[in-house]
């Protein structure tokens, strides 16, 4: 057993964490962190909490330290985590315009190469396909893609 790490909560903080734990729009990781803080304030040992959540002891300790230094805001992930987009919205709009203007069909590899040549944006064909699919641009026939693009651009 390491050094005892303990937090103390006011009744208002405890109520806020309880409500946070029950919220539906909060990520599960944040809810778990809120419960860790509440359990520790109730008197549970770090090792007991770690066993309950099936976390490593240091993860529980880090969560408690985040609470002590950052308060309620310390339970959320820091901004800027994860990979950044390598493309801008204007790049995809440029591809949409190409699909509208040209009377030919493009494969995702051809579109990826075109984006790289014209905009110096490196996107794999598979990733570009997923981006276009999320925007509603899918299909191999030119009229299918163009019709969907026109529908998207004519939408209010």
C-alpha positions as CSV (number, residue, x, y, z in Angstrom):
1,X,0.0,0.0,0.0
2,X,1.3,3.4,-1.0
3,X,0.8,6.7,0.7
4,X,-2.8,7.5,1.6
5,X,-4.4,9.8,-0.9
6,X,-7.6,11.4,0.2
7,X,-9.9,14.1,-1.1
8,X,-12.6,15.9,0.9
9,X,-15.8,17.2,-0.8
10,X,-18.3,19.7,0.3
11,X,-21.9,18.6,0.1
12,X,-22.4,20.8,-3.1
13,X,-19.3,19.2,-4.8
14,X,-20.6,15.7,-3.9
15,X,-24.0,16.5,-5.3
16,X,-22.5,17.9,-8.5
17,X,-20.4,14.8,-9.0
18,X,-23.4,12.6,-8.3
19,X,-25.4,14.4,-10.9
20,X,-22.4,14.3,-13.3
21,X,-22.3,10.5,-12.9
22,X,-26.0,10.3,-13.9
23,X,-25.8,12.7,-16.9
24,X,-26.5,11.2,-20.3
25,X,-24.4,13.7,-22.4
26,X,-21.1,13.2,-20.4
27,X,-18.5,10.7,-21.7
28,X,-18.3,7.5,-19.7
29,X,-14.6,8.2,-18.8
30,X,-15.6,11.4,-17.1
31,X,-18.5,9.7,-15.2
32,X,-16.1,7.1,-13.9
33,X,-13.6,9.7,-12.8
34,X,-16.4,11.5,-10.9
35,X,-17.3,8.3,-9.2
36,X,-13.7,7.6,-8.3
37,X,-13.5,11.0,-6.5
38,X,-16.8,10.3,-4.7
39,X,-15.7,6.9,-3.5
40,X,-12.4,8.3,-2.3
41,X,-14.1,11.1,-0.4
42,X,-16.4,8.4,1.2
43,X,-13.2,6.8,2.6
44,X,-12.5,4.0,0.2
45,X,-8.8,3.2,-0.4
46,X,-7.2,3.8,-3.7
47,X,-6.5,0.0,-4.1
48,X,-10.2,-0.8,-3.4
49,X,-11.3,1.8,-6.0
50,X,-8.8,0.4,-8.5
51,X,-10.1,-3.1,-8.0
52,X,-13.7,-2.0,-8.4
53,X,-13.1,-0.2,-11.7
54,X,-10.5,-2.7,-12.8
55,X,-8.0,0.1,-13.2
56,X,-4.4,0.4,-12.3
57,X,-3.7,2.0,-8.9
58,X,-1.8,4.8,-10.6
59,X,-4.8,5.6,-12.8
60,X,-6.9,6.2,-9.7
61,X,-4.2,8.3,-8.1
62,X,-3.9,10.3,-11.3
63,X,-7.6,10.9,-11.3
64,X,-7.5,12.1,-7.7
65,X,-4.6,14.4,-8.5
66,X,-6.5,15.8,-11.5
67,X,-9.4,16.6,-9.2
68,X,-7.1,18.3,-6.7
69,X,-5.4,20.4,-9.3
70,X,-8.2,21.0,-11.8
71,X,-11.4,20.6,-9.9
72,X,-14.4,19.6,-11.9
73,X,-12.7,20.7,-15.2
74,X,-9.8,18.3,-14.4
75,X,-12.1,15.3,-15.0
76,X,-12.4,16.0,-18.7
77,X,-9.8,15.2,-21.3
78,X,-7.4,18.0,-22.2
79,X,-8.1,19.7,-25.6
80,X,-5.9,18.8,-28.4
81,X,-5.7,15.1,-27.9
82,X,-5.8,12.8,-30.9
83,X,-4.8,13.2,-34.5
84,X,-5.4,16.4,-36.3
85,X,-7.2,16.7,-39.6
86,X,-4.9,16.9,-42.6
87,X,-7.5,18.5,-44.7
88,X,-9.7,21.6,-44.6
89,X,-13.4,21.9,-45.5
90,X,-12.4,23.9,-48.6
91,X,-10.4,20.9,-49.8
92,X,-13.4,18.7,-49.8
93,X,-15.6,21.4,-51.3
94,X,-13.0,21.7,-54.1
95,X,-13.4,17.9,-54.8
96,X,-17.2,18.3,-54.8
97,X,-16.8,21.1,-57.4
98,X,-14.6,18.8,-59.5
99,X,-17.2,16.1,-59.3
100,X,-19.9,18.5,-60.4
101,X,-18.0,20.1,-63.2
102,X,-16.3,17.1,-64.8
103,X,-18.4,14.7,-66.8
104,X,-16.2,11.7,-65.9
105,X,-16.1,9.4,-62.9
106,X,-13.2,9.3,-60.4
107,X,-11.9,6.6,-58.2
108,X,-11.0,7.4,-54.6
109,X,-7.3,7.0,-55.6
110,X,-7.7,9.4,-58.5
111,X,-9.4,11.9,-56.2
112,X,-6.7,11.4,-53.6
113,X,-3.9,12.0,-56.2
114,X,-5.8,15.1,-57.6
115,X,-6.1,16.5,-54.0
116,X,-2.4,16.0,-53.5
117,X,-1.4,17.6,-56.8
118,X,-3.7,20.6,-56.6
119,X,-3.8,21.2,-52.8
120,X,-0.7,19.4,-51.4
121,X,-3.0,17.5,-49.1
122,X,-2.1,13.9,-48.5
123,X,-5.2,11.8,-47.8
124,X,-5.3,8.0,-48.3
125,X,-7.9,6.9,-50.8
126,X,-9.7,4.9,-48.0
127,X,-9.8,7.9,-45.7
128,X,-11.0,10.2,-48.5
129,X,-13.7,7.7,-49.3
130,X,-14.9,7.7,-45.7
131,X,-14.9,11.5,-45.6
132,X,-16.9,11.7,-48.8
133,X,-19.3,9.0,-47.7
134,X,-20.0,11.0,-44.5
135,X,-20.8,14.0,-46.6
136,X,-23.2,11.9,-48.7
137,X,-21.0,11.6,-51.7
138,X,-20.8,8.0,-52.7
139,X,-21.5,5.9,-55.7
140,X,-19.6,5.1,-58.8
141,X,-22.0,6.4,-61.5
142,X,-21.4,10.1,-62.3
143,X,-25.1,11.0,-62.2
144,X,-25.5,9.4,-58.7
145,X,-22.6,11.4,-57.3
146,X,-23.5,14.6,-59.1
147,X,-27.2,14.3,-58.1
148,X,-26.2,13.9,-54.5
149,X,-23.8,16.8,-54.7
150,X,-26.4,19.0,-56.2
151,X,-28.9,18.0,-53.6
152,X,-26.4,18.9,-50.9
153,X,-25.4,22.2,-52.4
154,X,-29.0,23.2,-53.2
155,X,-30.2,22.4,-49.6
156,X,-31.2,25.5,-47.6
